[in-house]
Amino acid sequence: MPVKFALATLAALAISASPAAALEQNCRFIQAKADREACYEKQEEELAAKRNKPKPVATDESKSLESLRQMRQDDDAVYRSIHGICRGC
């Protein structure tokens, strides 16, 4: 029983290993030079795309913070205009 558990654990670790290393090994074993080089170029493009992932444009939190900031600016403008009107009251 412990041997089966250890084998299952090792299999799970092997599956979750770095995908970049798996891609590199696959390219290494391609016999044709042109195909192997194309594989390496594709791998480099994929890794570059992963590194340069665009950040989320606007999350719910950033939207709420932006709307809160806008409301504060509007409130400040209203308070200034009211303060100007009631200055002599």
PyMOL commands that set and color helices and strands:
alter all, ss='L'
color gray80, all
select helices_A, chain A and resi 2-15+19-28+33-51+60-85
alter helices_A, ss='H'
color red, helices_A
deselect
rebuild
show_as cartoon
